[in-house]
Structures are given as C-alpha cells and as structure tokens.
Amino acid sequence: MTALKRLLADRAASIGAALILGLILVAIFAPVLAPYPGDVTAFHLTERLQPPSADHLFGTDRMGSDVFSRILFGARITITIAVIAVGVSVGIGVPIGLIAGYYGGFPGGFLMRTSDIFLAVPQIVLAIAIAQTLGPSVENVILALSLTYWPFWARLVYAETRSLKAQTFVEAALALGASDLRVMVLHILPNTASAIIVRTSIGMGATILTAAALGFLGLGAPPPTPEWGRTISEAREFLPEAWWYAAAPGLAIFLVVMGFNLLGDGLRDILDPKLRKGSR
C-alpha cells in the first residue's frame, strides 16, 4: 500500500498509469466503444478521406473507414505485441542474466558475450532484418522484437546478481546448506524484481514504438489490419490534405509510449531505495 500511495502521489506516474489503463480498457472494449465496429476492414469509397466531423471523430481513411474505430481496434494489436514480446524477452533475459551473474566464469562469460553480439547491432536494425526475413505478420513482429530485446534484461539482471552475490544474506543462505537454485530463485531474484519491473515498464513503451516502426516499413501486420504504424505509412501519400489520417494513430502512439515512460520513471523513484536516498 505504501508503494501505491507513493505512485498516486507522483503526478507524472499517475498520468502514465491512467494512460496505460486507458489503453487496456480500449483494447478490451473496442467493439463496444467503436462507433463503427464493422469499419475495421470495410470499404466505403464514397466516404473516403472525409475530414473529422460529428459522424467521424477522426475522419475517414482511404477506404472510407472510420479512423477512430480503426484506432480503437488497433490498440488490441498494439498491446498484444507489447505484452507477448516483452514477456518472452523477460522470460529469456532474466534466467540468462541470473545464471551468468551467479556462476560467472566460463558459463557467465559465454552467456554475456552472446548477449553482446545482439547488442552490437542497433536493436531496430536487427529487428528489421529479422522481420524482413520472416515476412510481414504480427507473429513475426513479436518474434523479431523478442529476439532483439532479451539482452537488455540479461545485462540488467547480470549486474544486479553480481552485486547481490557478495551480500551477507547470500553467504548465510549458502552456509546453511541452501542449493544454488534456491539461492538464485528465493534470495537473489526477489531483490532484482524492482529493477526488472522498471525496465519492463520502459521496455513496453520502446517495444510499442519499434513495432510501429516495423509496421510503418510494411513489416508488421498486413492490410487491412488496423495497425497504427501501417496506418501512418498509408497516410503519407495523402498529406498534408488528409492530415487527420496520420495524426490520429501518431497521437495514439505518442500517448501510449509517454504513458509507459512516465510510469517507468515513477516506479524507478518508488522501487529503487538508492535513488530515493540520493534524492533527499
């Protein structure tokens, strides 16, 4: 409850949490909230590129579909990509960082050098290469992001584990006969949880932004899927006349990424004791 009170007291973090909660609710209730739920893949050529109005809050696109409805349904794709990609990255990176940091030596060096290979290439470039090789689809975007993001969590947990291994409570647990697995899972991992949570929150925003970039390049969900990045790409040829076509998904991406970044900053201030002490 104390952490929750601190979060609510942090205005920026509260705004971020509200934006993320809004994204989740929109994704869940998109069929109810969308004024034209049938317009996600529909064609109404007589109504194409209509400006914002009372009938179409964000105007219509090149197919005559309601942009607002497509943005709401696009939230489902966005949150699906982010949650699965980050979840897989955490599932790969955390155990690797934990094992490498605890054992060190050859196993740790080998695992960290492997992560360095992935980190040597800019993440967006590597994700584009993988997505281009596999072909455009939501599944391939998730796979590309998962394969390129796990080293960030591995490096984080590795550094935390190396520091925690030298602590007295770990030495005491080993002296009492605790196994290596028990020490890693019950003693070290819980003490890295705060850093993992903060990194995950910020990583969600970065994942959404990268997924939108892949969609913009035509490597994401194929048309007529209402994916935000692809929508911006489709709108380029109609700028600046049909400005609303690109502005609506662009604003959605901006708000969601900002929400995760604000929440991550707030969680860092709350969960990192060293940072709290340093700010006094």
C-alpha positions as a Python dict, from the first residue, in 0.01 Angstrom:
ca = {
    (1, 'M'): (0, 0, 0),
    (2, 'T'): (290, 235, 73),
    (3, 'A'): (425, 193, -281),
    (4, 'L'): (76, 251, -423),
    (5, 'K'): (38, 572, -220),
    (6, 'R'): (374, 694, -347),
    (7, 'L'): (269, 613, -703),
    (8, 'L'): (-57, 803, -668),
    (9, 'A'): (128, 1096, -511),
    (10, 'D'): (357, 1117, -814),
    (11, 'R'): (161, 1320, -1068),
    (12, 'A'): (364, 1209, -1370),
    (13, 'A'): (345, 841, -1274),
    (14, 'S'): (-30, 872, -1211),
    (15, 'I'): (-78, 1020, -1557),
    (16, 'G'): (126, 738, -1707),
    (17, 'A'): (-75, 475, -1521),
    (18, 'A'): (-400, 639, -1635),
    (19, 'L'): (-287, 635, -1999),
    (20, 'I'): (-191, 268, -1977),
    (21, 'L'): (-516, 179, -1805),
    (22, 'G'): (-697, 364, -2082),
    (23, 'L'): (-512, 158, -2342),
    (24, 'I'): (-608, -166, -2171),
    (25, 'L'): (-973, -67, -2140),
    (26, 'V'): (-986, 46, -2502),
    (27, 'A'): (-833, -283, -2615),
    (28, 'I'): (-1084, -485, -2414),
    (29, 'F'): (-1396, -285, -2501),
    (30, 'A'): (-1307, -180, -2856),
    (31, 'P'): (-1619, -349, -3009),
    (32, 'V'): (-1839, -153, -2767),
    (33, 'L'): (-1656, 181, -2783),
    (34, 'A'): (-1604, 191, -3160),
    (35, 'P'): (-1882, 390, -3332),
    (36, 'Y'): (-1841, 179, -3647),
    (37, 'P'): (-1707, -164, -3540),
    (38, 'G'): (-1776, -303, -3885),
    (39, 'D'): (-1547, -45, -4045),
    (40, 'V'): (-1223, -213, -3940),
    (41, 'T'): (-1193, -392, -4274),
    (42, 'A'): (-1482, -233, -4464),
    (43, 'F'): (-1478, -26, -4785),
    (44, 'H'): (-1693, 285, -4832),
    (45, 'L'): (-1537, 454, -5133),
    (46, 'T'): (-1799, 730, -5141),
    (47, 'E'): (-1686, 841, -4793),
    (48, 'R'): (-1310, 816, -4835),
    (49, 'L'): (-1086, 1084, -4683),
    (50, 'Q'): (-1364, 1272, -4507),
    (51, 'P'): (-1236, 1526, -4251),
    (52, 'P'): (-1320, 1497, -3878),
    (53, 'S'): (-1688, 1555, -3809),
    (54, 'A'): (-1966, 1460, -3572),
    (55, 'D'): (-2015, 1135, -3765),
    (56, 'H'): (-1644, 1052, -3787),
    (57, 'L'): (-1450, 1193, -3492),
    (58, 'F'): (-1108, 1133, -3655),
    (59, 'G'): (-1229, 1144, -4014),
    (60, 'T'): (-1212, 855, -4262),
    (61, 'D'): (-923, 683, -4437),
    (62, 'R'): (-851, 594, -4798),
    (63, 'M'): (-1103, 308, -4780),
    (64, 'G'): (-1375, 529, -4632),
    (65, 'S'): (-1349, 351, -4297),
    (66, 'D'): (-1385, 536, -3970),
    (67, 'V'): (-1033, 617, -3844),
    (68, 'F'): (-1141, 638, -3480),
    (69, 'S'): (-1285, 285, -3491),
    (70, 'R'): (-968, 150, -3652),
    (71, 'I'): (-754, 321, -3385),
    (72, 'L'): (-955, 156, -3109),
    (73, 'F'): (-919, -189, -3263),
    (74, 'G'): (-552, -118, -3335),
    (75, 'A'): (-499, -87, -2958),
    (76, 'R'): (-563, -461, -2933),
    (77, 'I'): (-283, -537, -3176),
    (78, 'T'): (-50, -292, -3003),
    (79, 'I'): (-99, -429, -2654),
    (80, 'T'): (-80, -790, -2778),
    (81, 'I'): (255, -729, -2946),
    (82, 'A'): (395, -539, -2648),
    (83, 'V'): (285, -784, -2378),
    (84, 'I'): (395, -1100, -2558),
    (85, 'A'): (724, -959, -2689),
    (86, 'V'): (825, -813, -2353),
    (87, 'G'): (706, -1123, -2169),
    (88, 'V'): (919, -1350, -2389),
    (89, 'S'): (1216, -1113, -2357),
    (90, 'V'): (1189, -1119, -1977),
    (91, 'G'): (1148, -1497, -1982),
    (92, 'I'): (1471, -1534, -2179),
    (93, 'G'): (1681, -1250, -2044),
    (94, 'V'): (1617, -1284, -1670),
    (95, 'P'): (1725, -1651, -1636),
    (96, 'I'): (2029, -1592, -1856),
    (97, 'G'): (2136, -1288, -1653),
    (98, 'L'): (2072, -1471, -1326),
    (99, 'I'): (2275, -1776, -1423),
    (100, 'A'): (2559, -1573, -1577),
    (101, 'G'): (2582, -1340, -1279),
    (102, 'Y'): (2567, -1616, -1018),
    (103, 'Y'): (2814, -1862, -1167),
    (104, 'G'): (3044, -1627, -1357),
    (105, 'G'): (3347, -1793, -1514),
    (106, 'F'): (3305, -1960, -1849),
    (107, 'P'): (2924, -2002, -1836),
    (108, 'G'): (2875, -1639, -1740),
    (109, 'G'): (3126, -1514, -1992),
    (110, 'F'): (2974, -1720, -2272),
    (111, 'L'): (2619, -1603, -2199),
    (112, 'M'): (2720, -1238, -2171),
    (113, 'R'): (2930, -1247, -2487),
    (114, 'T'): (2626, -1392, -2664),
    (115, 'S'): (2415, -1101, -2543),
    (116, 'D'): (2691, -862, -2654),
    (117, 'I'): (2663, -999, -3006),
    (118, 'F'): (2296, -897, -3015),
    (119, 'L'): (2369, -561, -2853),
    (120, 'A'): (2647, -487, -3103),
    (121, 'V'): (2386, -428, -3374),
    (122, 'P'): (2129, -148, -3318),
    (123, 'Q'): (1810, -310, -3196),
    (124, 'I'): (1585, -155, -3460),
    (125, 'V'): (1820, -263, -3742),
    (126, 'L'): (1830, -621, -3616),
    (127, 'A'): (1451, -628, -3571),
    (128, 'I'): (1403, -501, -3928),
    (129, 'A'): (1639, -767, -4063),
    (130, 'I'): (1457, -1048, -3880),
    (131, 'A'): (1110, -923, -3973),
    (132, 'Q'): (1214, -875, -4335),
    (133, 'T'): (1348, -1231, -4349),
    (134, 'L'): (1039, -1386, -4191),
    (135, 'G'): (779, -1177, -4375),
    (136, 'P'): (510, -931, -4260),
    (137, 'S'): (282, -1058, -3984),
    (138, 'V'): (203, -985, -3620),
    (139, 'E'): (363, -1314, -3513),
    (140, 'N'): (689, -1233, -3690),
    (141, 'V'): (698, -884, -3537),
    (142, 'I'): (662, -1039, -3192),
    (143, 'L'): (939, -1288, -3269),
    (144, 'A'): (1171, -1018, -3406),
    (145, 'L'): (1119, -798, -3101),
    (146, 'S'): (1163, -1087, -2858),
    (147, 'L'): (1491, -1198, -3018),
    (148, 'T'): (1635, -846, -3005),
    (149, 'Y'): (1513, -726, -2662),
    (150, 'W'): (1614, -1006, -2425),
    (151, 'P'): (1981, -890, -2390),
    (152, 'F'): (1868, -572, -2213),
    (153, 'W'): (1711, -773, -1932),
    (154, 'A'): (2000, -1020, -1929),
    (155, 'R'): (2254, -739, -1880),
    (156, 'L'): (2043, -576, -1609),
    (157, 'V'): (1992, -894, -1407),
    (158, 'Y'): (2356, -995, -1458),
    (159, 'A'): (2480, -672, -1298),
    (160, 'E'): (2229, -696, -1012),
    (161, 'T'): (2314, -1060, -945),
    (162, 'R'): (2689, -996, -939),
    (163, 'S'): (2632, -727, -677),
    (164, 'L'): (2388, -931, -467),
    (165, 'K'): (2600, -1247, -469),
    (166, 'A'): (2857, -1077, -248),
    (167, 'Q'): (2597, -977, 12),
    (168, 'T'): (2593, -1135, 359),
    (169, 'F'): (2244, -1283, 328),
    (170, 'V'): (2352, -1488, 26),
    (171, 'E'): (2661, -1616, 205),
    (172, 'A'): (2446, -1703, 506),
    (173, 'A'): (2199, -1898, 292),
    (174, 'L'): (2482, -2097, 134),
    (175, 'A'): (2634, -2163, 476),
    (176, 'L'): (2302, -2307, 593),
    (177, 'G'): (2309, -2554, 305),
    (178, 'A'): (2077, -2386, 55),
    (179, 'S'): (2121, -2506, -302),
    (180, 'D'): (2233, -2272, -580),
    (181, 'L'): (1887, -2288, -736),
    (182, 'R'): (1721, -2196, -407),
    (183, 'V'): (1958, -1906, -352),
    (184, 'M'): (1901, -1772, -703),
    (185, 'V'): (1523, -1806, -702),
    (186, 'L'): (1435, -1722, -341),
    (187, 'H'): (1711, -1482, -238),
    (188, 'I'): (1863, -1309, -539),
    (189, 'L'): (1574, -1290, -787),
    (190, 'P'): (1329, -1114, -549),
    (191, 'N'): (1592, -848, -484),
    (192, 'T'): (1621, -778, -858),
    (193, 'A'): (1243, -752, -901),
    (194, 'S'): (1228, -373, -867),
    (195, 'A'): (1487, -320, -1141),
    (196, 'I'): (1310, -574, -1365),
    (197, 'I'): (972, -405, -1314),
    (198, 'V'): (1109, -62, -1401),
    (199, 'R'): (1293, -194, -1707),
    (200, 'T'): (979, -380, -1818),
    (201, 'S'): (762, -70, -1796),
    (202, 'I'): (1004, 139, -2001),
    (203, 'G'): (1062, -157, -2234),
    (204, 'M'): (691, -176, -2311),
    (205, 'G'): (699, 177, -2449),
    (206, 'A'): (1009, 105, -2655),
    (207, 'T'): (851, -215, -2787),
    (208, 'I'): (536, -32, -2899),
    (209, 'L'): (745, 232, -3072),
    (210, 'T'): (960, -26, -3252),
    (211, 'A'): (654, -230, -3351),
    (212, 'A'): (501, 85, -3500),
    (213, 'A'): (825, 147, -3691),
    (214, 'L'): (814, -205, -3834),
    (215, 'G'): (450, -152, -3931),
    (216, 'F'): (540, 179, -4095),
    (217, 'L'): (802, -1, -4307),
    (218, 'G'): (546, -261, -4415),
    (219, 'L'): (693, -538, -4198),
    (220, 'G'): (408, -558, -3948),
    (221, 'A'): (51, -675, -3977),
    (222, 'P'): (-66, -696, -4342),
    (223, 'P'): (-353, -474, -4461),
    (224, 'P'): (-634, -419, -4389),
    (225, 'T'): (-535, -492, -4027),
    (226, 'P'): (-576, -168, -3826),
    (227, 'E'): (-216, -147, -3705),
    (228, 'W'): (-106, 203, -3601),
    (229, 'G'): (232, 209, -3774),
    (230, 'R'): (93, 82, -4103),
    (231, 'T'): (-189, 336, -4087),
    (232, 'I'): (64, 620, -4068),
    (233, 'S'): (251, 471, -4362),
    (234, 'E'): (-67, 453, -4569),
    (235, 'A'): (-149, 814, -4482),
    (236, 'R'): (178, 957, -4618),
    (237, 'E'): (57, 990, -4976),
    (238, 'F'): (-244, 1196, -4865),
    (239, 'L'): (-51, 1455, -4663),
    (240, 'P'): (-97, 1737, -4592),
    (241, 'E'): (-458, 1749, -4717),
    (242, 'A'): (-581, 1449, -4513),
    (243, 'W'): (-373, 1538, -4204),
    (244, 'W'): (-610, 1358, -3968),
    (245, 'Y'): (-532, 1025, -4133),
    (246, 'A'): (-176, 1021, -3994),
    (247, 'A'): (-234, 1244, -3691),
    (248, 'A'): (-476, 1007, -3514),
    (249, 'P'): (-252, 696, -3499),
    (250, 'G'): (52, 917, -3437),
    (251, 'L'): (-118, 1072, -3135),
    (252, 'A'): (-219, 727, -3008),
    (253, 'I'): (142, 602, -3029),
    (254, 'F'): (270, 917, -2858),
    (255, 'L'): (26, 891, -2566),
    (256, 'V'): (86, 521, -2505),
    (257, 'V'): (466, 542, -2521),
    (258, 'M'): (462, 850, -2297),
    (259, 'G'): (238, 664, -2052),
    (260, 'F'): (480, 374, -2015),
    (261, 'N'): (779, 607, -1984),
    (262, 'L'): (610, 819, -1717),
    (263, 'L'): (507, 510, -1524),
    (264, 'G'): (858, 364, -1554),
    (265, 'D'): (1013, 682, -1417),
    (266, 'G'): (767, 683, -1129),
    (267, 'L'): (827, 318, -1046),
    (268, 'R'): (1202, 377, -1053),
    (269, 'D'): (1170, 654, -795),
    (270, 'I'): (945, 437, -576),
    (271, 'L'): (1113, 97, -601),
    (272, 'D'): (1481, 195, -608),
    (273, 'P'): (1586, 267, -246),
    (274, 'K'): (1927, 401, -351),
    (275, 'L'): (1762, 658, -579),
    (276, 'R'): (1524, 766, -302),
    (277, 'K'): (1815, 818, -62),
    (278, 'G'): (2008, 1013, -322),
    (279, 'S'): (1714, 1246, -387),
    (280, 'R'): (1689, 1356, -23),
}
